[in-house]
Amino acid sequence: MAPRPVAWVEHSETRRSRPRIADPIRATLKIFGKGAQLAILAALMHPAHADDLRPYQVVGDAIPKSLTGMPGDAARGRAIVLNRQVGMCLLCHSGPYPQEKFQGTLAPDLAGTGRRSSDGQLRLRMVDASRLYPDTIMPPYYRVDRLARVAASFAGKPILTAEQIEDVVAYLVTMREESKP
C-alpha cells in the first residue's frame, strides 16, 4: 500500500483537530440567520472593565431589573453559553447540545432552566451566585471585588459585560424543556 501524500494527511489531521469554537456560532447563525453575525461577534469580543459595571439591586433571590435596561438577545446568549473561551458554561453544566462533547457534570443541566427560574433569578446567579450560595464553585461573572488568584491582566474586569449577561439570561429563559433521559 502506497503512503498517502503528506499534504493530504496534514489537511485531514488539521480538519479533524480544528477547534470547535466556531461551531456553536455557526449553529446559532443557522437558527437565527446571518444578520446576527455582527451582533454575536461584538458580544463575544467586547472587553469589560470595572468602570463599566452598572448598578443593580438584589431583591430576595433575584436581580429583577435588566442590567442594561433592555432585554438581551437570545441568539447571542446561546453563542456565549456554547463558547468555551467566553462563557465557559459547558465546563460545569450540560445541556441539550448533542454536538458539544465533554459537557460538565458539576452543575445543573441547563435544559429546563427557563421553567425552573425567572429571569431575575438567573441574572443574580450569573452576576454573583455566591450571594445565594457562599460555597458555590460558579464564578461571579459580573463582580470584580473579593476575588482570589486573579491574573494581573484580568484584575478589575468582570468575566462578562452587562450586555452579555442579559444575552445569556435571554437565552436561558427560552430553555423550557427538560433533557430527555
ChimeraX commands (.cxc) that place a marker at each C-alpha (Angstrom):
marker #1 position 0.00,0.00,0.00 radius 0.5
marker #1 position 1.42,3.34,-1.04 radius 0.5
marker #1 position 1.70,6.03,1.66 radius 0.5
marker #1 position -0.71,8.92,1.48 radius 0.5
marker #1 position 0.65,12.24,0.25 radius 0.5
marker #1 position 1.90,14.37,3.14 radius 0.5
marker #1 position -0.35,17.29,2.16 radius 0.5
marker #1 position -3.42,15.06,2.31 radius 0.5
marker #1 position -2.52,13.70,5.75 radius 0.5
marker #1 position -1.83,17.17,7.16 radius 0.5
marker #1 position -5.08,18.54,5.73 radius 0.5
marker #1 position -7.02,15.58,7.11 radius 0.5
marker #1 position -5.46,15.82,10.57 radius 0.5
marker #1 position -5.88,19.58,10.71 radius 0.5
marker #1 position -9.50,19.32,9.73 radius 0.5
marker #1 position -10.26,16.72,12.40 radius 0.5
marker #1 position -8.38,18.52,15.17 radius 0.5
marker #1 position -9.58,22.02,14.26 radius 0.5
marker #1 position -11.00,23.88,17.29 radius 0.5
marker #1 position -14.78,23.69,17.54 radius 0.5
marker #1 position -15.17,27.26,18.81 radius 0.5
marker #1 position -16.94,28.46,15.67 radius 0.5
marker #1 position -19.39,25.52,15.57 radius 0.5
marker #1 position -21.79,26.99,18.18 radius 0.5
marker #1 position -21.69,30.30,16.36 radius 0.5
marker #1 position -22.42,28.61,13.02 radius 0.5
marker #1 position -25.29,26.68,14.60 radius 0.5
marker #1 position -26.72,29.87,16.10 radius 0.5
marker #1 position -26.43,31.67,12.77 radius 0.5
marker #1 position -28.19,28.77,11.06 radius 0.5
marker #1 position -31.07,29.05,13.52 radius 0.5
marker #1 position -31.32,32.85,13.80 radius 0.5
marker #1 position -29.95,33.97,10.40 radius 0.5
marker #1 position -26.83,35.70,9.16 radius 0.5
marker #1 position -27.99,39.11,10.37 radius 0.5
marker #1 position -26.98,38.03,13.88 radius 0.5
marker #1 position -23.33,37.53,12.86 radius 0.5
marker #1 position -22.02,41.01,13.71 radius 0.5
marker #1 position -24.03,41.18,16.92 radius 0.5
marker #1 position -22.63,37.83,18.06 radius 0.5
marker #1 position -19.07,38.81,17.26 radius 0.5
marker #1 position -19.46,42.15,19.03 radius 0.5
marker #1 position -20.87,40.42,22.11 radius 0.5
marker #1 position -18.01,37.94,22.22 radius 0.5
marker #1 position -15.24,40.48,21.64 radius 0.5
marker #1 position -16.27,43.43,23.85 radius 0.5
marker #1 position -13.81,43.76,26.73 radius 0.5
marker #1 position -15.39,44.62,30.06 radius 0.5
marker #1 position -13.82,46.79,32.75 radius 0.5
marker #1 position -14.75,47.62,36.34 radius 0.5
marker #1 position -15.66,51.14,35.24 radius 0.5
marker #1 position -18.34,49.62,33.00 radius 0.5
marker #1 position -20.13,47.87,35.90 radius 0.5
marker #1 position -23.69,49.06,36.14 radius 0.5
marker #1 position -25.52,49.30,39.46 radius 0.5
marker #1 position -28.17,46.71,40.26 radius 0.5
marker #1 position -30.45,45.88,43.15 radius 0.5
marker #1 position -30.89,42.42,44.62 radius 0.5
marker #1 position -34.44,41.67,45.74 radius 0.5
marker #1 position -34.76,38.36,47.54 radius 0.5
marker #1 position -33.11,35.74,45.34 radius 0.5
marker #1 position -33.10,37.81,42.16 radius 0.5
marker #1 position -31.98,40.91,40.32 radius 0.5
marker #1 position -35.39,41.75,38.84 radius 0.5
marker #1 position -34.31,44.57,36.52 radius 0.5
marker #1 position -32.10,44.22,33.47 radius 0.5
marker #1 position -28.52,45.37,33.97 radius 0.5
marker #1 position -28.76,47.31,30.72 radius 0.5
marker #1 position -32.36,48.48,30.91 radius 0.5
marker #1 position -33.10,46.40,27.82 radius 0.5
marker #1 position -33.72,42.72,27.17 radius 0.5
marker #1 position -30.83,40.64,25.87 radius 0.5
marker #1 position -30.59,38.77,22.60 radius 0.5
marker #1 position -31.14,35.00,22.84 radius 0.5
marker #1 position -29.04,34.22,19.75 radius 0.5
marker #1 position -26.01,35.99,21.20 radius 0.5
marker #1 position -26.69,34.34,24.56 radius 0.5
marker #1 position -26.67,30.88,23.02 radius 0.5
marker #1 position -23.33,31.63,21.34 radius 0.5
marker #1 position -21.87,32.74,24.68 radius 0.5
marker #1 position -23.15,29.65,26.51 radius 0.5
marker #1 position -21.62,27.34,23.91 radius 0.5
marker #1 position -18.35,29.23,23.57 radius 0.5
marker #1 position -15.67,27.54,25.66 radius 0.5
marker #1 position -13.47,30.67,25.71 radius 0.5
marker #1 position -16.10,33.26,26.70 radius 0.5
marker #1 position -18.93,31.87,28.81 radius 0.5
marker #1 position -17.28,28.57,29.65 radius 0.5
marker #1 position -20.71,27.32,30.78 radius 0.5
marker #1 position -20.23,23.79,29.44 radius 0.5
marker #1 position -17.17,23.36,31.62 radius 0.5
marker #1 position -19.54,22.68,34.54 radius 0.5
marker #1 position -23.04,22.49,33.01 radius 0.5
marker #1 position -24.53,20.11,30.48 radius 0.5
marker #1 position -27.41,20.86,28.18 radius 0.5
marker #1 position -29.32,19.81,25.08 radius 0.5
marker #1 position -26.29,20.19,22.83 radius 0.5
marker #1 position -25.52,16.77,21.31 radius 0.5
marker #1 position -22.90,18.33,19.02 radius 0.5
marker #1 position -20.89,19.51,22.03 radius 0.5
marker #1 position -18.60,16.89,23.52 radius 0.5
marker #1 position -17.32,16.86,27.08 radius 0.5
marker #1 position -20.11,18.73,28.83 radius 0.5
marker #1 position -19.80,19.26,32.57 radius 0.5
marker #1 position -21.48,17.34,35.35 radius 0.5
marker #1 position -20.60,19.61,38.29 radius 0.5
marker #1 position -23.64,21.89,37.98 radius 0.5
marker #1 position -27.31,21.57,36.99 radius 0.5
marker #1 position -28.29,20.68,33.42 radius 0.5
marker #1 position -29.22,23.86,31.53 radius 0.5
marker #1 position -32.23,22.16,29.92 radius 0.5
marker #1 position -35.41,23.40,31.60 radius 0.5
marker #1 position -33.67,26.39,33.17 radius 0.5
marker #1 position -36.32,28.79,31.89 radius 0.5
marker #1 position -39.05,26.77,33.57 radius 0.5
marker #1 position -37.21,26.41,36.89 radius 0.5
marker #1 position -36.00,30.00,37.31 radius 0.5
marker #1 position -37.14,33.52,36.49 radius 0.5
marker #1 position -35.01,35.92,34.50 radius 0.5
marker #1 position -34.18,37.80,37.71 radius 0.5
marker #1 position -33.09,34.62,39.48 radius 0.5
marker #1 position -30.88,33.66,36.53 radius 0.5
marker #1 position -29.42,37.16,36.43 radius 0.5
marker #1 position -28.35,37.03,40.10 radius 0.5
marker #1 position -26.85,33.57,39.69 radius 0.5
marker #1 position -24.77,34.82,36.78 radius 0.5
marker #1 position -23.81,38.14,38.36 radius 0.5
marker #1 position -22.73,36.55,41.67 radius 0.5
marker #1 position -24.09,33.16,42.73 radius 0.5
marker #1 position -22.13,33.38,46.00 radius 0.5
marker #1 position -24.76,35.86,47.29 radius 0.5
marker #1 position -27.11,32.87,47.48 radius 0.5
marker #1 position -24.65,30.02,47.90 radius 0.5
marker #1 position -21.46,31.15,49.68 radius 0.5
marker #1 position -19.61,27.91,48.87 radius 0.5
marker #1 position -20.55,27.79,45.19 radius 0.5
marker #1 position -17.94,26.92,42.58 radius 0.5
marker #1 position -19.72,29.08,39.99 radius 0.5
marker #1 position -17.62,32.13,39.23 radius 0.5
marker #1 position -19.10,35.60,39.64 radius 0.5
marker #1 position -19.46,36.74,36.04 radius 0.5
marker #1 position -20.14,40.38,36.93 radius 0.5
marker #1 position -18.15,41.06,40.07 radius 0.5
marker #1 position -14.59,42.36,40.34 radius 0.5
marker #1 position -14.00,42.58,44.10 radius 0.5
marker #1 position -13.25,39.90,46.72 radius 0.5
marker #1 position -11.70,37.57,44.13 radius 0.5
marker #1 position -8.69,35.33,44.77 radius 0.5
marker #1 position -5.84,34.37,42.46 radius 0.5
marker #1 position -6.80,36.58,39.51 radius 0.5
marker #1 position -4.18,37.07,36.81 radius 0.5
marker #1 position -2.99,40.67,36.57 radius 0.5
marker #1 position -4.37,41.00,33.03 radius 0.5
marker #1 position -7.86,40.13,34.29 radius 0.5
marker #1 position -7.83,42.13,37.54 radius 0.5
marker #1 position -10.63,44.67,37.75 radius 0.5
marker #1 position -12.53,43.17,34.80 radius 0.5
marker #1 position -15.74,41.15,35.02 radius 0.5
marker #1 position -15.89,37.92,33.04 radius 0.5
marker #1 position -18.90,39.11,31.05 radius 0.5
marker #1 position -20.31,42.55,30.26 radius 0.5
marker #1 position -23.79,43.60,31.35 radius 0.5
marker #1 position -24.95,43.11,27.76 radius 0.5
marker #1 position -23.53,39.59,27.67 radius 0.5
marker #1 position -25.21,38.74,30.99 radius 0.5
marker #1 position -28.54,39.92,29.56 radius 0.5
marker #1 position -27.98,37.92,26.37 radius 0.5
marker #1 position -27.31,34.73,28.33 radius 0.5
marker #1 position -30.35,35.36,30.55 radius 0.5
marker #1 position -32.49,35.93,27.43 radius 0.5
marker #1 position -31.30,32.60,26.05 radius 0.5
marker #1 position -31.67,30.61,29.29 radius 0.5
marker #1 position -35.27,31.72,29.85 radius 0.5
marker #1 position -36.14,30.24,26.43 radius 0.5
marker #1 position -34.97,26.82,27.63 radius 0.5
marker #1 position -38.27,25.44,28.90 radius 0.5
marker #1 position -37.85,21.74,28.02 radius 0.5
marker #1 position -36.11,19.28,30.32 radius 0.5
marker #1 position -33.49,16.90,28.89 radius 0.5
marker #1 position -34.78,13.55,27.77 radius 0.5
marker #1 position -33.17,10.58,29.54 radius 0.5
marker link #1:1,2 radius 0.2
marker link #1:2,3 radius 0.2
marker link #1:3,4 radius 0.2
marker link #1:4,5 radius 0.2
marker link #1:5,6 radius 0.2
marker link #1:6,7 radius 0.2
marker link #1:7,8 radius 0.2
marker link #1:8,9 radius 0.2
marker link #1:9,10 radius 0.2
marker link #1:10,11 radius 0.2
marker link #1:11,12 radius 0.2
marker link #1:12,13 radius 0.2
marker link #1:13,14 radius 0.2
marker link #1:14,15 radius 0.2
marker link #1:15,16 radius 0.2
marker link #1:16,17 radius 0.2
marker link #1:17,18 radius 0.2
marker link #1:18,19 radius 0.2
marker link #1:19,20 radius 0.2
marker link #1:20,21 radius 0.2
marker link #1:21,22 radius 0.2
marker link #1:22,23 radius 0.2
marker link #1:23,24 radius 0.2
marker link #1:24,25 radius 0.2
marker link #1:25,26 radius 0.2
marker link #1:26,27 radius 0.2
marker link #1:27,28 radius 0.2
marker link #1:28,29 radius 0.2
marker link #1:29,30 radius 0.2
marker link #1:30,31 radius 0.2
marker link #1:31,32 radius 0.2
marker link #1:32,33 radius 0.2
marker link #1:33,34 radius 0.2
marker link #1:34,35 radius 0.2
marker link #1:35,36 radius 0.2
marker link #1:36,37 radius 0.2
marker link #1:37,38 radius 0.2
marker link #1:38,39 radius 0.2
marker link #1:39,40 radius 0.2
marker link #1:40,41 radius 0.2
marker link #1:41,42 radius 0.2
marker link #1:42,43 radius 0.2
marker link #1:43,44 radius 0.2
marker link #1:44,45 radius 0.2
marker link #1:45,46 radius 0.2
marker link #1:46,47 radius 0.2
marker link #1:47,48 radius 0.2
marker link #1:48,49 radius 0.2
marker link #1:49,50 radius 0.2
marker link #1:50,51 radius 0.2
marker link #1:51,52 radius 0.2
marker link #1:52,53 radius 0.2
marker link #1:53,54 radius 0.2
marker link #1:54,55 radius 0.2
marker link #1:55,56 radius 0.2
marker link #1:56,57 radius 0.2
marker link #1:57,58 radius 0.2
marker link #1:58,59 radius 0.2
marker link #1:59,60 radius 0.2
marker link #1:60,61 radius 0.2
marker link #1:61,62 radius 0.2
marker link #1:62,63 radius 0.2
marker link #1:63,64 radius 0.2
marker link #1:64,65 radius 0.2
marker link #1:65,66 radius 0.2
marker link #1:66,67 radius 0.2
marker link #1:67,68 radius 0.2
marker link #1:68,69 radius 0.2
marker link #1:69,70 radius 0.2
marker link #1:70,71 radius 0.2
marker link #1:71,72 radius 0.2
marker link #1:72,73 radius 0.2
marker link #1:73,74 radius 0.2
marker link #1:74,75 radius 0.2
marker link #1:75,76 radius 0.2
marker link #1:76,77 radius 0.2
marker link #1:77,78 radius 0.2
marker link #1:78,79 radius 0.2
marker link #1:79,80 radius 0.2
marker link #1:80,81 radius 0.2
marker link #1:81,82 radius 0.2
marker link #1:82,83 radius 0.2
marker link #1:83,84 radius 0.2
marker link #1:84,85 radius 0.2
marker link #1:85,86 radius 0.2
marker link #1:86,87 radius 0.2
marker link #1:87,88 radius 0.2
marker link #1:88,89 radius 0.2
marker link #1:89,90 radius 0.2
marker link #1:90,91 radius 0.2
marker link #1:91,92 radius 0.2
marker link #1:92,93 radius 0.2
marker link #1:93,94 radius 0.2
marker link #1:94,95 radius 0.2
marker link #1:95,96 radius 0.2
marker link #1:96,97 radius 0.2
marker link #1:97,98 radius 0.2
marker link #1:98,99 radius 0.2
marker link #1:99,100 radius 0.2
marker link #1:100,101 radius 0.2
marker link #1:101,102 radius 0.2
marker link #1:102,103 radius 0.2
marker link #1:103,104 radius 0.2
marker link #1:104,105 radius 0.2
marker link #1:105,106 radius 0.2
marker link #1:106,107 radius 0.2
marker link #1:107,108 radius 0.2
marker link #1:108,109 radius 0.2
marker link #1:109,110 radius 0.2
marker link #1:110,111 radius 0.2
marker link #1:111,112 radius 0.2
marker link #1:112,113 radius 0.2
marker link #1:113,114 radius 0.2
marker link #1:114,115 radius 0.2
marker link #1:115,116 radius 0.2
marker link #1:116,117 radius 0.2
marker link #1:117,118 radius 0.2
marker link #1:118,119 radius 0.2
marker link #1:119,120 radius 0.2
marker link #1:120,121 radius 0.2
marker link #1:121,122 radius 0.2
marker link #1:122,123 radius 0.2
marker link #1:123,124 radius 0.2
marker link #1:124,125 radius 0.2
marker link #1:125,126 radius 0.2
marker link #1:126,127 radius 0.2
marker link #1:127,128 radius 0.2
marker link #1:128,129 radius 0.2
marker link #1:129,130 radius 0.2
marker link #1:130,131 radius 0.2
marker link #1:131,132 radius 0.2
marker link #1:132,133 radius 0.2
marker link #1:133,134 radius 0.2
marker link #1:134,135 radius 0.2
marker link #1:135,136 radius 0.2
marker link #1:136,137 radius 0.2
marker link #1:137,138 radius 0.2
marker link #1:138,139 radius 0.2
marker link #1:139,140 radius 0.2
marker link #1:140,141 radius 0.2
marker link #1:141,142 radius 0.2
marker link #1:142,143 radius 0.2
marker link #1:143,144 radius 0.2
marker link #1:144,145 radius 0.2
marker link #1:145,146 radius 0.2
marker link #1:146,147 radius 0.2
marker link #1:147,148 radius 0.2
marker link #1:148,149 radius 0.2
marker link #1:149,150 radius 0.2
marker link #1:150,151 radius 0.2
marker link #1:151,152 radius 0.2
marker link #1:152,153 radius 0.2
marker link #1:153,154 radius 0.2
marker link #1:154,155 radius 0.2
marker link #1:155,156 radius 0.2
marker link #1:156,157 radius 0.2
marker link #1:157,158 radius 0.2
marker link #1:158,159 radius 0.2
marker link #1:159,160 radius 0.2
marker link #1:160,161 radius 0.2
marker link #1:161,162 radius 0.2
marker link #1:162,163 radius 0.2
marker link #1:163,164 radius 0.2
marker link #1:164,165 radius 0.2
marker link #1:165,166 radius 0.2
marker link #1:166,167 radius 0.2
marker link #1:167,168 radius 0.2
marker link #1:168,169 radius 0.2
marker link #1:169,170 radius 0.2
marker link #1:170,171 radius 0.2
marker link #1:171,172 radius 0.2
marker link #1:172,173 radius 0.2
marker link #1:173,174 radius 0.2
marker link #1:174,175 radius 0.2
marker link #1:175,176 radius 0.2
marker link #1:176,177 radius 0.2
marker link #1:177,178 radius 0.2
marker link #1:178,179 radius 0.2
marker link #1:179,180 radius 0.2
marker link #1:180,181 radius 0.2
view
